[in-house]
Amino acid sequence: GVQQSTGRFTYANAIDDLGFAWRWLRDPANRTRYQLDPSKLILAGNNFGGGVAMVYAARDTTVTRVISIVGADHGVLARRLNADTADASATTIWFTLRLISIIARCCLSEVGMI
């Protein structure tokens, strides 16, 4: 259930969807049809997807390689936001500043300043 897809979006569903895709890639029929070498598969994601990739990899021993770019642990954020409204404000400010820092570094890197 993200953007135009159907279904209900939850963190658990995202992990389940990733598991389905991973098992589909490793299925013998699909490996043969698409000439996939399961020993060369890499589970990768960015931000939310990076966090989901790490969680899934911790549960599935067939995952031997993971790339997580700015992988986010949304569980920690959700627990902090639910625990304390003062902490929620501080957490929101921290995440906003962190995001600005990441964007600034990317921009400066693009123009060769760092």
PLY file of the C-alpha trace (Angstrom):
ply
format ascii 1.0
element vertex 114
property float x
property float y
property float z
element edge 113
property int vertex1
property int vertex2
end_header
0.00 0.00 0.00
2.51 2.66 -1.05
1.76 5.36 -3.63
-0.47 3.72 -6.29
-0.15 0.12 -5.07
-3.01 -1.60 -3.31
-2.96 -3.05 0.17
-2.19 -1.63 3.57
1.21 -0.14 4.26
2.88 -1.38 7.43
6.47 -2.05 8.36
5.66 -5.75 8.76
4.11 -5.84 5.28
7.21 -4.20 3.81
9.36 -6.93 5.36
6.96 -9.61 4.10
7.01 -8.11 0.58
10.80 -8.10 0.59
10.80 -11.73 1.71
8.47 -12.68 -1.11
10.72 -10.96 -3.67
13.85 -12.56 -2.19
12.32 -16.06 -2.26
11.09 -15.46 -5.83
14.65 -14.62 -6.96
15.99 -17.76 -5.27
13.27 -20.07 -6.62
14.92 -22.74 -8.82
12.51 -22.14 -11.73
13.18 -18.39 -11.72
16.92 -18.90 -11.26
16.95 -21.06 -14.39
14.62 -18.87 -16.41
16.51 -15.64 -15.66
19.97 -17.21 -15.25
20.35 -15.97 -11.69
23.23 -17.05 -9.49
21.91 -16.96 -5.89
25.45 -16.67 -4.54
25.72 -13.27 -6.23
22.43 -11.80 -5.03
22.71 -8.68 -2.92
19.90 -7.27 -0.83
20.08 -3.47 -1.01
18.03 -0.49 0.01
18.14 3.21 0.71
16.74 4.92 3.81
13.49 3.06 4.62
14.46 0.27 2.22
17.90 0.05 3.81
16.32 -0.43 7.22
13.93 -3.06 5.87
16.85 -4.82 4.15
18.80 -5.03 7.41
15.81 -6.34 9.37
15.02 -8.94 6.73
18.67 -10.02 6.43
18.79 -10.60 10.19
15.89 -13.05 9.83
16.88 -14.93 6.67
20.13 -16.88 6.66
20.11 -17.11 2.85
20.95 -13.39 2.71
24.73 -13.16 2.69
25.22 -9.61 1.35
23.42 -6.42 2.32
23.89 -2.83 1.20
22.09 -0.32 3.38
22.44 3.33 2.43
21.32 5.54 5.31
19.31 2.59 6.60
16.74 3.84 9.07
15.48 1.97 12.12
11.91 3.20 12.14
11.07 1.03 15.13
13.35 3.10 17.35
11.81 6.32 16.06
8.25 5.05 16.56
8.97 3.90 20.12
10.55 7.26 20.99
7.66 9.21 19.50
5.08 7.11 21.35
6.94 7.23 24.66
7.18 10.96 25.31
5.90 14.05 23.52
8.92 16.10 24.67
11.20 13.38 23.33
9.12 13.32 20.15
9.87 17.00 19.55
13.57 16.50 20.21
13.62 13.42 17.98
11.84 15.27 15.17
14.35 18.13 15.40
17.28 15.66 15.44
16.01 13.81 12.35
15.37 17.10 10.54
18.89 18.35 11.27
20.35 14.98 10.28
18.49 15.08 6.97
19.69 18.63 6.28
23.25 17.51 7.05
23.01 14.58 4.64
21.54 16.74 1.87
24.21 19.40 2.40
27.02 16.82 2.22
25.58 15.36 -0.98
25.30 18.80 -2.58
28.79 19.85 -1.52
30.18 16.56 -2.76
28.52 17.05 -6.15
30.24 20.39 -6.65
33.58 19.08 -5.42
33.69 21.06 -2.19
34.17 17.99 0.01
0 1
1 2
2 3
3 4
4 5
5 6
6 7
7 8
8 9
9 10
10 11
11 12
12 13
13 14
14 15
15 16
16 17
17 18
18 19
19 20
20 21
21 22
22 23
23 24
24 25
25 26
26 27
27 28
28 29
29 30
30 31
31 32
32 33
33 34
34 35
35 36
36 37
37 38
38 39
39 40
40 41
41 42
42 43
43 44
44 45
45 46
46 47
47 48
48 49
49 50
50 51
51 52
52 53
53 54
54 55
55 56
56 57
57 58
58 59
59 60
60 61
61 62
62 63
63 64
64 65
65 66
66 67
67 68
68 69
69 70
70 71
71 72
72 73
73 74
74 75
75 76
76 77
77 78
78 79
79 80
80 81
81 82
82 83
83 84
84 85
85 86
86 87
87 88
88 89
89 90
90 91
91 92
92 93
93 94
94 95
95 96
96 97
97 98
98 99
99 100
100 101
101 102
102 103
103 104
104 105
105 106
106 107
107 108
108 109
109 110
110 111
111 112
112 113
